[in-house]
Amino acid sequence: MKESWISKRRTLCLSGLTIDCHVSEPNALDFPGCNDHLLCLLLSDSNQQKLTRIGEQSSEKAQSKGDFWICPAKTSGLWDWASTDESLMFVINPVLLNQTAKDVSGCDTSTVELLSTIGAHDPQLEAIARLFQAELDTGGVGSSLYAESLMQVLLIHLLRHHCALQPKIQPTTASLPAHRLQTVQDYIHSRLDQPLQLAELAAVSGLSQYHFCRVFKQTIGLAPYQYVLKQRMEKAKVLLHQGNHTLVEISLLVGCTDQSRFAKHFRKHFGVTPRELLGKTLP
């Protein structure tokens, strides 16, 4: 259901995380709390916040562009503002955050306590949020895999900097065994025309998403989404030279439904557009 105070909205849904970019009109909200953690970062200027209350904390200060608040799960809040603001809201399933804490620490972390926060500024968190905003704006080849990788970065940052007790993150030094790496690569190569999820690649490797991302990059020097994108562009190049498919067909065969985005990624990878590569007009 669309909230009456939201005039524009774009949403990206991942497993355990929803990213919601919206424009909110002046209003006052008395919030009883919910089962998810909420993190909201202000994207616009000229905020006129009258009151923000989260749990026992409260503030009557206006927010600046880049400021954020955190409302932990089952925590009540009150927001009263007189401006039209653009914000980026992260709705985080506590189970996902708890599982990530367990993966990175090696301990049984059943409950992670996010800190209630009002009007704070964190340049690293803002940078991560801006990457999510760009993904909402543009997307591209393998966008879901990239967004899931960003999700891992966000969760680790929250665990390190915005929890009451930060879990000790274990360094990753191991490489992915050759047979597991080959299994993952074979899986990717057979599905370059399909959406690929980080969870399924991690499952193929037999590792958690956190550890898979790190050992995969440590083994071959590329993040999973970078490797998949490279393989898609290499396949597109082969198909172009074969001359049996149109550009639209090739774009679909490498998992991209948007031709302009396909051409953009191709040029970034090879330095030329698909048409320039062959030096002739394609159908």
Buried (B, 14 or more C-beta within 10 A) or exposed (E): EEEEBBEEEEEBEBEBBBBBBBBBBEEEEEBEBBEBBBBBBBBBEEBEBBEBBBBEBEBEEBBEBBBBBBBBBEBBBEBBBEBBBBBBBBBBBBEBBBBBBBBBBEEEBEEBEBBBBBBBBBEEBBEBBBBBBEBBEEBBBBBBBBBBBBBBBBBBBBBEEBBEEBBEBEEBEEEBEEEBBEBBBEBBEEBBEEEBBBBEBBBBBEBBBBBBBBBBBEBBEBBBBBBBBBBBBBBBBEBBEEEEBEBEEBBBBBBBEBBEBBBBBBBEBBEEBBBEBBEEEBE
